[in-house]
Amino acid sequence: MIRTQVSLTEEQMERLRREARRRHVSLAAVIRDAVDQVVPTQDAERAARMEGLLSVAGTAASGTGTVARDHDEVLSGDRW
């Protein structure tokens, strides 16, 4: 672990303490969780992008019936 120092307002610190007590964890654990939520890892960002892409897969038709076979050319812009 890397130690760091952060300046907080009194109100922020009180909210942080309250949340730590509610969860029965340390202040540091709450801060680490908050960082993970606000600044996702590259894996988390990639997973979110993939989820978005997969959610629309198959929702449109090219009209040609060949996109499944020729998807690389279609996506690269070499066709259409």
C-alpha positions in Angstrom: 0.0 0.0 0.0 1.0 3.6 -0.7 0.4 6.1 2.0 -0.8 9.6 1.1 -2.2 12.7 2.7 -5.5 14.3 1.6 -7.1 17.5 2.8 -10.9 17.3 3.4 -13.5 19.8 4.7 -15.0 19.1 8.1 -18.2 18.1 6.4 -16.5 15.7 4.0 -14.6 14.1 6.9 -17.8 13.7 8.9 -19.5 12.0 5.9 -16.5 9.7 5.5 -16.5 8.7 9.2 -20.3 8.1 9.1 -20.0 5.9 6.1 -17.1 4.0 7.6 -19.1 3.4 10.8 -22.1 2.3 8.8 -20.0 -0.3 6.9 -17.9 -1.3 9.9 -14.7 -0.6 7.9 -11.8 1.8 8.1 -11.7 5.3 6.6 -9.1 4.1 4.2 -11.4 1.3 2.9 -14.1 3.8 2.1 -11.7 6.0 0.3 -10.3 3.1 -1.7 -13.8 2.0 -2.7 -14.6 5.6 -3.8 -11.5 5.8 -5.9 -12.4 2.4 -7.5 -15.8 3.8 -8.4 -14.7 7.1 -9.7 -11.5 6.0 -11.5 -12.1 2.5 -12.9 -9.3 0.2 -13.9 -8.7 -0.3 -17.6 -10.3 -3.7 -17.3 -13.4 -2.2 -15.8 -13.5 0.4 -18.6 -13.1 -2.3 -21.2 -15.8 -4.4 -19.7 -18.2 -1.4 -19.7 -17.5 -0.7 -23.3 -18.0 -4.3 -24.3 -21.3 -4.4 -22.4 -22.4 -1.4 -24.3 -21.4 -2.9 -27.6 -22.9 -6.3 -26.9 -26.2 -4.7 -25.8 -26.8 -3.4 -29.4 -25.4 -6.4 -31.3 -27.9 -7.8 -33.7 -30.4 -4.9 -33.3 -29.9 -3.6 -36.9 -29.8 -5.1 -40.3 -27.6 -4.1 -43.2 -30.1 -5.2 -45.8 -27.5 -7.4 -47.5 -27.4 -10.3 -45.1 -23.6 -10.5 -45.3 -22.5 -8.4 -42.3 -22.1 -11.4 -40.1 -19.7 -12.9 -42.6 -18.0 -9.7 -43.7 -18.0 -7.7 -40.4 -14.3 -6.8 -40.5 -14.7 -5.0 -43.8 -18.0 -3.4 -42.7 -16.6 -2.1 -39.4 -13.4 -0.9 -41.0 -15.3 1.1 -43.5 -13.9 -0.8 -46.5 -17.5 -1.7 -47.5 -20.5 0.5 -47.5 
